Structure formats: C-alpha cells, structure tokens
C-alpha cells in the first residue's frame, strides 16, 4: 500500500506495515502522537458533516477522541478496514 500524507489536525494517515494497515493519529487532549490499528478506530457516516466522524480512544491518556471525517478521510479509513457505522434517517 502506498503511503498517503494528510495533516494530523484534519485526519489520519495510513502507515503501511507488512501484516496490517496502521493509521497515524494524534490526541487533542494530551497532544500525544501514535499509530493505531484499524480495529482501534470507528467511522460513523451520517447525513451531513456534523454526523460524519471517526472515533478512537487515546492509548496515552485514555481520552475518547472524536474528529470530523471528510470524503478523503472516509476513503482512507474504509480502504484500511476500519469498522463503519452508517446512520440512516427515517422517512
């Protein structure tokens, strides 16, 4: 997998490893930077930008982190095997 670059403040960057895809991320609470396996992230896709985000727990401080996910972040996370929850609105 080719390495892709994104700003830490706006998304995550997949880091190619031999066995599995890992993502670079940063915690806004403690400012620690780290790598996470796809299983440590959850992507939620809603009807708009307020309901489309990804989450993870910071391995350094334990903070629950929620960050917005634009189209490119969605593409990277789904391509890397991150679990995805799609929200549907009732008619």
Secondary structure, 3 states (H helix, E strand, C coil): CCCCCCCCCCCCEEEECCCCEEEEEECCCCCCEEEEEHHHCEEEECCCHHHCEEEEECCCCCCEEEEECCHHHHHHHHHCCCEEEECCCCC
